[in-house]
Amino acid sequence: MDRLTQMATFAKAVELGSFSAAADDLNLSPQLVGKQVKMLEQHLGVSLLHRTTRRQSLTDFGRAFYPRAKLILADMQSAENLAALTRGTPSGRLRINAPVTFGVRTLSPRLLEYMVRYPQVSVDLTLSNELVDIVDEGYDVVFRIGELVSSGLKAVPLEPYQMVLCAAPSYLARRPPIINPWDLQQQECLGFTYSDGRSHWSFDSPEGRIDVPIRSKLTINQGDPLLAAAVAGLGVVLQPIELVSDALRDGTLVRLLPQYPVPNTAMHILYAPDRRMTPKLRSFLEFAREAFGQRGPL
């Protein structure tokens, strides 16, 4: 008879206090429970239980053997769970949080590919520029743009976020020329409302990083209204390339200061380290690496 089955029967008899209770729980006869425990004792060559007609108790060896048996059974269960997860089909509800512009312009179109590939997965996508608590709010994964603070979360690096400085020709025609980043202090800058209160724009130059403080008459916490304001000629905007690319192509916006590139911003997908690596979570992490992963060496 299977040694692990005998060990599991012994452990159940100890937990429930009697062979009859273990038999009820395991859907066996008390005689078969007793037989399995006896066979385990014969294999080990030592008694595990003192048993009378009224009660049972562990022998000294039984008290030492019982916790080790529990560890062996738990390890076996973990191994079986891992095998089941590996061969399992992704299914269930996947909760995702992402920043608004990235979510609308980049993630949502690619998400359709994921859902076609894994039709048994339902997706609940929430778009927000506020930082969310992945554990307390019950998300499986969160996309986050910017440098990470220590949080204990697992982070998968993705392709950095590219930002572009631009303005409408109608705005540029009536304002002083923008030759270097410091000229922006004399311009109308359309500000994005960051949760960390940031009020400067950064650029790379031959001399190093330049941080230019800006003041904005108009600040908005989403990119599309800022894009509309920039196209209408209300000011200079610093936004992701995915948001302004169409306007740059059709000439309604013009790229500014290309000789002073805006530093790329790190982007990651985060998940809780203690979250069980279910097939749906594993499949989405692999998909995210494929769709949005770093193109060069990690």
N, C-alpha and C positions, 0 to 999 in steps of 0.2 A: 504494500500500500504506500501511496505517496507520503514521503516523510514530512513535507510541508503541511499536508492535510492533517496528519497526526499532530503536528505541532500547533496548528490552528485550533484543533479540537481541544487539546490540552489547555491552551490559553483561554478559550471560551469557557471551559469548565471552571477555571480559576476565577475569571471575571464574574461569572454568574453564581458561583458558590456550590454547584452540584451538577452531577451528570444529567439529571432529569431536566434541569433548566437549560443546560447546554443543548440537550437533545431537542427540546422544543424550539430553541432559537435556530438550530442548524437543520431542522426538519429531519432528524434521525431518531432512531430508537435509543433509549438509555443504554441498552446492551451494546450497540455498535459504538457509542461514545466511549464506554468503558473498554471495549476491545481496542479501539484506536490508541487510547492512553496507555493501555497495557503493552501494545506493540512498540510504542515509543520508548517505554521504560526498558523493554527487553533489548531494543537496539542500543540504548545508552548504557545498559548494564547496571542501572541504579534506579531506585524508587523516586518518584516525583511527588506522590500524594500518599498521606495516611488517610484511609477511608474506613469508616464504620457504617453501620446501618443508619445512624442518625446524623453524622456530619463528616466533612472531609477537611483536611488541612495539608498544607505544603510541608514536605520534608525540608531539611536544611538545604539539600541540593536543589530541591524544587524551587525554593525561594531565590536561589542564585540563578537558576536556569530560566525562570519565567521572564524577567526583563530582557534577557538576551534573546529569547524566543520572540518576544514582541518586536524587538529591533529587526530581527531577520524577516519577520512577516511584513513589517512596514517597508523595509527595503525592497522586498519582492513586489509589494503592491505599487511602490513608486516606479519600479522597472516596468511593470505591466502597464501602468498609466502612461509612461513615456512611449511605449510601443503603440498604445492605442492612439495617442495624440499624433504620432508620426504618420500613422496610416489613415488618420481621420480626415474626413472631408470638411473644409471650412464651412461653418454654418452658424446661425444665431445673429444677434444684433451687435453691430460694431459702432461704438460711440467715438466720434472724432471731433476735435476742436481745432480751428485754424484761424489765422488773421484774415480779415475781410477781403482785402485786395488779392492776396494769394489764393484764398479760397474760391473767390468768384472767377478770377482770370485764369488760374493755372490748375488748381486742385480739382474743381468741379468737372471740367471737361474730361480729365484723365480718370476721375472716379467712375465714370460710366464704363470705362474699359475694365476696371476691377470688378464691377458688379456683373458684367457679362461673363467674365472669366469664372467668377464664383457666385453662381445664381442663388445659392442657398444662404448667402450672407445678406442681411438687411443693414443698411447704413443710416445712422443718425448723425448728420453733420451740423455742427453749430459754428457760426462765424462770429468772431468777436476779437476786438483789438485789446481787450483787457486780459490780464493774466488770470488764468483759472487754476484751481487746485484739482489736479488730475484725479487724486484719490477721493477727496471729499465730494466732488461733483460727478464722480462715476464715469470718467472718460477712460477708454481703452488706450487712445493715443492722442497726443497734442503736438501740433506743429508750432514751433516757436522761432521767431526771428530776433536776432540780437545775441549778445554775449550771455552765456548761461551763468547763473549764480548756483552755488552749491545747494542741491535740493535732495540728493539721494536718488534721483530718477535716472534711469538708463537713457542715454542720448545716442542717437544715430545721426552722424553728420550728413547733411545734404548739400546740394550745390549752393554756394553763397548767393545772397540776394543782391542784385545789381541795381543801384539807384542812378537816376539821371537828372541833371539840372536843365530846365528848359523854360521857355516863355513864348508867348504869341508874337508874331511880327508886328501886330498893331500896338502891343505894349512897348516893344523895343523901339518902335519908330518915334515915340514921344518921350523917351527917358534917356538919361546919360548912358553912354556905352559901358558895357561890363567887360573890363579888361582882365581883372584878376578877382579872386574871391572876396577881397576886402571891399570892392565896389558894391557888393550886395548890401552893405550897411546903408547905402543911399537909395535902395530900391524897395519896392513893395514886395515883400516875401510872403507867400501863402503858406501858412504853417500847418503841419500835421500835429494833432494833439497826442503826445506820447504819455503813457501812464507814468513814466519816470520824470516827467517835467522837463525834458530836454528842450533847450532853446538856442541851439547852435547847429550849424551845418559844417561838416568836415570835408576836407579836400586833401589830396596828395600833391606835393610839389617837389621839385628837385631839392629843395632845402628841408623837406620833411613834411609832417602833418600840419595842416592849418585848420584851426577851429574858429569859425566866424560866428560871433553872437548875432542873432537875428531878432527883429521885432516884427510882429505880424498884426495887421488890422483884422485879418480873417484867419481863424484857426478852426479846423474841422477834424474830427476823429475818424474820417473815412476818406479813401482816395478818390472815388468817382466825383464827388462834389468839388474837390480841389482841382481835378482835371477840367471840369466844366468851367470853373472860375478862371483857370489859366487860359483856356481856349478863348474865353470871352475877353481876354486882355486885362484882367485885373491884377496880374502880378507874376512873379517868378515862382516856379514850383520845383520841389525836389521830391520825385516819386519813383516807384519801381519801373524798370524798363517795360515790363509786361503791361503796365497801365498806360504808358504814354507812347508805345511803339506805333500804334496806328496814326496818332496825331502827328508824330514825327515824319512818318512816311507820306502823309498827304499835305504836309507843310503848314498845318494849323498851329503847330508848335515847332520851335527851333531849338536845337541842342546848344547849350552854352558852356563855355570854358572847357572844351574837350582836352586842353593841355593840362587841366587840373582835375584829374579823375576823382570821382567820389569813391571812397573805400568801400569795398564790398562788405556786406553784413552777413555774419554767420547765420545759418538756419539749421535747425535740428528737428527730428521727430523724437518725442519723449514718451516713455512708458514706465510704469511702476516696476521696480526690480522684483517685487514679491508677487507680481501678477502671473498667474499660471500661463505658460506659453501655449495657449490653445491654437488649434489650426487656423482660426480666423485671424488671430493676432499675428501669428507667424506669417501667414499669407499676405497680410497688409504691409508688414514691415518689409518683406521681400519686394512687394510691388512698389513701395515708396522708394526703396533703394534703386530699383530699375527705372522708375519714372523721374525721380527728382534727385538721385544720388550724385555725388561728386564725380565729375568727368575725368579728373586727373587722379594721381596717386593720393590715397588717404593720408 
